[in-house]
């Protein structure tokens, strides 16, 4: 223990609790099953597939292309990398 534990008491608020001593429920004792809305699994799967198969690949290609474009424009103004050519 690091000394940050607070005992649950109604008379004093824990100095480390958020929002004036409001205690959050302990997740270890949350055994109640939450109902899944109809179609929620399908929507979550569709959003995951959209992100995994469309959005992220498109964004990665766009970022690599943008970087290449920036390097290309930079080299137009400054010349290619390497030692300067003598006599040209």
C-alpha positions in Angstrom: 0.0 0.0 0.0 1.2 3.5 -0.8 -0.8 5.1 1.9 -3.5 6.4 -0.4 -6.3 4.1 0.8 -9.4 5.6 2.4 -11.8 3.8 4.6 -15.4 4.1 3.7 -17.0 6.3 6.3 -20.1 8.5 6.2 -18.7 11.1 8.5 -15.5 12.1 6.7 -14.8 12.2 3.0 -11.7 10.6 1.5 -9.3 13.4 0.5 -8.4 11.4 -2.6 -12.0 10.8 -3.8 -13.2 12.9 -6.7 -16.1 15.4 -6.6 -16.2 16.1 -2.9 -16.1 12.6 -1.5 -18.4 10.7 -3.8 -17.4 7.1 -3.7 -17.4 5.2 -7.0 -18.8 1.6 -7.0 -16.1 -1.1 -6.8 -16.0 -3.0 -10.1 -15.1 -6.3 -8.3 -18.6 -6.5 -6.9 -20.4 -5.7 -10.2 -21.9 -9.0 -11.0 -25.1 -7.8 -12.7 -25.3 -8.8 -16.3 -26.0 -5.9 -18.6 -28.4 -6.5 -21.4 -27.1 -6.2 -25.0 -29.3 -4.0 -27.2 -30.6 -5.7 -30.4 -28.1 -5.2 -33.2 -25.4 -3.9 -30.9 -23.0 -6.7 -31.7 -23.5 -6.2 -35.4 -22.9 -2.5 -35.2 -19.8 -2.9 -33.1 -18.5 -5.5 -35.6 -19.3 -3.3 -38.6 -17.5 -0.3 -37.0 -14.5 -2.4 -36.2 -14.3 -3.8 -39.7 -14.7 -0.3 -41.2 -11.9 1.0 -39.0 -9.6 -2.1 -39.6 -10.2 -2.6 -43.3 -10.9 0.9 -44.6 -10.1 3.9 -42.4 -6.7 2.9 -41.0 -5.2 1.7 -44.3 -6.4 4.8 -46.1 -5.0 7.1 -43.3 -1.7 5.3 -43.3 -1.3 5.6 -47.1 -2.3 9.2 -46.8 0.3 10.0 -44.1 3.1 8.2 -46.0 2.1 10.0 -49.2 2.0 13.4 -47.5 5.5 12.8 -46.0 6.8 11.9 -49.5 5.2 15.0 -50.9 6.8 17.2 -48.2 10.2 15.6 -48.9 9.8 16.0 -52.7 8.9 19.7 -52.3 11.8 20.3 -49.9 14.2 18.7 -52.4 12.9 20.9 -55.2 14.0 23.9 -53.2 17.1 22.6 -51.6 18.4 20.0 -54.0 18.9 16.3 -53.4 20.8 15.1 -50.3 24.4 14.3 -50.5 27.7 16.2 -50.9 27.6 19.3 -53.2 28.7 18.7 -56.8 31.9 20.6 -57.7 32.0 22.5 -61.0 28.3 22.4 -61.9 
